C-alpha cells in the first residue's frame, strides 16, 4: 500500500526538483517570476492553503518546468518519476496509482 501525499508535499517535491536544477527556490524569487504573492506560496508549501487556484498552480508548474499533469499523481514516487520524464510527458514508468479514478464498479 502506498501513502498518498498532500498538495504541500507535492509542492515540496517541486521545490527540491527546482533546486536540483539550479532554480532559485526562495518564495520571493518564485513570486517575482510567477507574479504570485510570496505569502500565498508559503501558505501552499506549508499546507495552509490546500486549494490554490488554477492560475497559481499553472504559474508554479511553468516555473518549475513541468505541467499540470504533475498534480494528478498522489504517490511520491510517481511525482518524482513524472518530473524526471523527458519534456514530452509520457509514462515510461506506469504509475503506482491511477491518477484519474474512474467510478466504474
Buried (B, 14 or more C-beta within 10 A) or exposed (E): EEEEBEBBBBBBBBBEBBEEEEBEBEBEBBBEEBEBEBEBBBBBBEEEBEEBEEEBBEBBBEBBEBEEEBBBBBBBBBBBBBBEBEEEEEEEEEBBBEBEEEEEE
